[in-house]
Amino acid sequence: MGRNLIEDIAFGAQGSTYADASSNAITPPTGNVYVAIQMLTDTTFDSANGLVAESATGSINTEGVGAGTGGKVVDSVIFTAGTTIYGRWTEIDITTGSVIAYLGN
């Protein structure tokens, strides 16, 4: 079965970035966003600009409630090791833990 280049690009086939609590905030290259974040260890994001979504109403983030209504800001949530979240983020800043962030556009 052939691969679908469009799906590959949308779901992280353009590369990834490793970051941990000792890293500065990471941002994707121009024209890209992070489309998935895999927690390697229990992880929390900085309360100010820790998980910045491309759209505050499109993905869970530390700036707004994400898609839909009734959600919560995730600035104090502990994401356990092995968890992967999907969305569209323009900045990631980790308080505790470590992640691999996958690029897409």
Secondary structure, 3 states (H helix, E strand, C coil): CCCCHHHHHHCCCCCEEEEECCCCCECCCCCCEEEEEEECCCEEECCCCCEEECCCCCCCCCCCCCCCCCCCCCCCCCECCCCEEEEEEEEECEEECEEEEEEEC
